[in-house]
Amino acid sequence: MATWDDGLNGLNAACIEVFGQAIIHTPAGGEPSELSAIFDSSREITTIDAVGVPVQSYRPVIEGREADFATRPAVGDGVAVGGINYRVMDVQPHGDGWLALILRR
């Protein structure tokens, strides 16, 4: 019988297969490695400012399986998608082996 994790891993793999594209992740001071991940060039991000007001902005985001990265992504790492270079501004683990990387050009 399949477990929740089995189902989730299968779903994540299917998402990468259908929506994934080649990206190059370069850890700060490390060697670049290529993997397939989902890239969204303009994701709506909501943050809360210093006085508690929601602020909406749009940022490029990469989502993928943590296990597909040669080293765990960190703030300051470089990412290239389609020949465009980005910097990792935030790493948001989902708790299930899936990561969202908030980027800036």
C-alpha positions in Angstrom: 0.0 0.0 0.0 1.3 3.4 -1.0 2.0 5.9 1.8 1.4 9.7 1.8 5.1 10.3 1.2 5.0 7.9 -1.8 2.1 9.8 -3.3 3.6 13.2 -2.7 7.0 12.1 -4.2 5.1 10.8 -7.3 3.2 14.1 -7.6 6.3 16.2 -7.2 8.1 14.1 -9.9 5.2 14.5 -12.3 5.1 18.2 -11.7 8.9 18.5 -12.5 8.5 16.3 -15.6 5.6 18.4 -17.0 6.5 21.9 -15.8 10.3 21.7 -15.1 13.0 23.4 -17.0 16.8 23.3 -16.9 18.3 25.6 -14.2 21.8 26.1 -13.1 22.4 26.5 -9.3 25.7 27.9 -8.2 26.2 27.9 -4.4 28.2 30.9 -3.1 31.8 29.9 -3.5 30.8 26.5 -5.0 30.6 24.7 -8.3 27.5 25.1 -10.6 25.2 22.1 -11.1 22.2 21.6 -13.4 18.8 20.3 -12.4 15.2 20.5 -13.5 12.9 22.7 -11.5 9.7 24.8 -12.0 10.3 28.5 -12.8 7.8 31.2 -12.4 9.0 34.6 -13.7 6.5 36.7 -11.8 5.0 35.1 -8.6 2.9 37.3 -6.4 4.6 37.6 -3.0 2.8 39.1 0.1 4.9 40.3 3.0 4.0 42.3 6.1 5.8 45.7 6.5 7.0 47.1 9.9 3.6 48.5 10.8 1.7 45.4 9.9 0.5 46.4 6.4 0.5 43.7 3.8 2.7 44.6 0.8 2.4 42.7 -2.5 5.3 42.4 -4.9 6.2 40.2 -7.8 9.3 38.1 -7.8 10.8 35.3 -9.8 10.5 31.9 -8.0 12.0 28.5 -8.5 10.3 25.4 -6.9 11.8 22.0 -6.8 12.8 18.9 -4.9 15.6 19.6 -2.3 17.1 16.3 -3.2 17.7 17.4 -6.8 20.1 20.2 -5.7 23.8 19.1 -5.4 24.0 21.3 -2.3 21.1 22.8 -0.3 20.3 26.3 -1.7 21.1 29.3 0.5 20.5 33.0 0.4 23.2 34.6 -1.8 23.5 31.6 -4.2 23.3 32.2 -7.9 20.7 30.6 -10.2 20.5 30.8 -14.0 17.4 30.2 -16.0 17.3 30.6 -19.8 20.6 32.5 -19.8 19.3 35.0 -17.2 21.1 35.2 -13.9 19.3 35.6 -10.5 20.3 35.7 -6.9 18.6 33.7 -4.2 16.9 36.1 -1.7 15.0 33.6 0.4 14.8 29.8 0.7 11.4 28.5 1.8 11.3 24.8 2.6 7.8 23.3 2.5 8.6 20.6 5.0 8.1 17.7 2.5 11.4 17.8 0.6 10.1 20.6 -1.7 11.7 24.1 -1.7 10.7 27.5 -3.0 13.6 29.9 -3.9 12.6 33.6 -4.0 14.9 35.3 -6.5 16.0 38.7 -7.7 17.6 39.7 -11.0 
